[in-house]
Amino acid sequence: MNIESLKSLTVEHLRGATTPFTLHFEKAKKLTIVYGENGTGKSTLCDGLELLGRGSISSLEGKGLGQTQPFWPSIGKHPVDISVSLTTATKSCSARVFKRTVIIEPLSERPVVEVLRRNQLLRLVEAEPAKRYAEIQRFVDISPVETCEQSLRTFINSLNSSREV
């Protein structure tokens, strides 16, 4: 699988992004770590990626006073003002909110996004060793390992059959 390098992420009027903000990624890096003090926008960046990739924001589910809006705009803005754009070396994709629906353009370029939240990390750490994989399985692609194991099983069965003959 060829994974493109990320170029930039622009977030407009989503949660803490009261003004448009662009995060530029370092060229050819396969890992980006975002860290900072409370209130500096880390969650807003993760929420922007999640909105773009999944059409929802898990950190906002079930939260809010009174009527909960599915996508929280910055203070003084409306959901229609929310915009998130991700650019890679060769393509880009953007998300907008319209009538409580997330519109991704172009849909064919929608990134695969999984966000590991603090409560999930705590569950991972606190889980019994045998159950820890269940907490992170959506982040780990083990299909190549399963394919190899199946090939090995087939080979062993073939050897056993040949030996019996």
Salt bridges, closest charged atoms under 4 A:
GLU4 OE2 - LYS91 NZ 3.30
ASP47 OD2 - ARG15 NH1 2.28
ASP47 OD1 - ARG117 NH2 2.68
GLU50 OE1 - ARG117 NH2 2.58
GLU109 OE1 - LYS91 NZ 3.24
GLU114 OE1 - ARG54 NH1 2.83
GLU114 OE1 - ARG138 NE 2.43
GLU135 OE1 - ARG123 NE 3.13
